[in-house]
């Protein structure tokens, strides 16, 4: 894989979209294994099943994400790329900002962060 930081924004978004779609689907299904399958080792250390379960239970947004989203752009910094998404929920009105942080782990692109604001 080429250096992630050397890819164009569109190439990065093309990589990020299926990862984001998987996060939406597995978050809605509260599927810990599926949700974390593309996480970096570092990210996995802070994303245990109990913590994610509490987030899913306490947030009306996280388990009802709409499949409709749009990538807003990329921010490249240090060894990571942050992809920003416009995201909506099926249960809470309004638009939310999704953030997906990608980086390289060995030769693979992995998720180093993902949040909804």
Secondary structure, DSSP 8 states (H G I E B T S, - for coil): ---GGGS-HHHHHHHHHHHHHHHHHHHHTT-HHHHTTTB-HHHHHT--HHHHHHHHHH-TTTTSEEEEEEEEEEEEETTEEEEEEEEEESSS-SEEEEEEEEEEETTEEEEEEEEE-
